[in-house]
Amino acid sequence: MIREKKGKMTRRKFVVAGAAAATTVVSGFPFVRTSRAQNVEPIKVGLVGCGGRGTGAADECLNAAPNMHLVALADLFPDRIERCKNLLTNPKRRGGPLPGFEVKNDHCFSGFNAFERLLETDVDYVILAEPPGFRPDNFTAAVNAGKHVFMEKPVAVDPVGVRKVIEAGRRAKQKGLGVVAGTQRRHQKSYRDTIKRIHDGAIGEILSAQCYWIGDTGYHENTFPNRRDAGWTDMEWQIRNWYYFCWLSGDHIVEQHVHNIDVINWVLGTHPVKALGVGGRQVRTGPLFGSIYDHFAVDFEYPDEVLVMSMCRQMAKCDNRVSEFIVGNRGKSNPNGEIAGANEWKFRGKSPNPYVQEHADLIESIRNGNPLNEAQNVAESVMTAIMGRESAYTGKEVTWDEMMNSDLDLFPKKLEFGPISVRPVPMPGQPRPR
């Protein structure tokens, strides 16, 4: 156990105290509609990325608060736009056609410049749900255009992209723009109440932690069905199956496990200083799966030598675990509602849908004139996941400073339908393929 001198403000105490203060900024605004709330100013929403997550995010956004209007859609592929429109306006949809869907044909944009054309409209609030590799540049453009932004995670796939997000987030704050990311646990009441108690000292000094996304492959391989249709160029094939390509998804440790990693950063109030990881691909093999891994295990070291074990896996017919676990010198916690030890406690309240709540919190903050800005937090959590990935890919210990100063940029120099090679599967002990 690491002991601290009595009365000394250590780095760990400082960052946890800061995190506790930051927790009070958002109160968890209710998304229940009220008659009084109908008088609020309308907000026009544009959706970028009309796949399953984008379509769901649009639905959640319009149900999060009154007087919300979806007026524009953008996607590289016209068929994705049509599918999104059909899903949201289908009379057989649960609850009927989505109230607030007001998209006209002249506000449906496709092609590589679709996003720029959407920004030229009078939308106030942009949902970024395109493949993550596009997100840093799209977020930057949205901020430059003066739009409030909800962006799905991850917000980048490489260090160059992370730095773009941090810089654009700073400009958004200067311009008074709201920014919330799809790390919905930060808006989930069971997590919020538990982590506030941890920050208030319920489990004492934090000694170590674990986080897991050990799951199945069903969702991903149903959404991205491991095929290449006749007539697809390399570029179209990779973007339509973006999950399997690191330049688009960041690999599953970044795209999915970032949720759990974000919880650890939130609890500890900081990011790790270094990481040592392992990983590989045992069942996700063959060229149609691109070059991503199917499992990672990373040992992250945080300030004051707090060690965090991070594990993620995407394999079928295996035992699963999706959770976080925090160990202190006076107790332990599953931060999704449980504390054991000297201050035993269990969350008993209601926890509204966090996918709706994250939009409700952003919308309420915009309308109150004090917009939320989560860009720095989510960028640091994404960089943490990237650290783990790069350590596993290379077989080398990776430090935070090395990553923050890295010139690793996975995004193609030119976007056009045509040939683009598949990067080799990374092999530890060998140079990192770019």
PyMOL commands that set and color helices and strands:
alter all, ss='L'
color gray80, all
select helices_A, chain A and resi 11-23+36-39+52-62+78-89+105-107+114-119+132-144+159-175+184-187+189-199+218-223+234-240+242-244+246-249+252-255+258-268+287-289+303-305+354-367+375-394+400-404
alter helices_A, ss='H'
color red, helices_A
select strands_A, chain A and resi 43-48+68-75+108-110+125-128+148-151+179-181+206-215+274-280+295-302+306-314+321-328+331-334+338-341+345-346+398-399
alter strands_A, ss='S'
color yellow, strands_A
deselect
rebuild
show_as cartoon
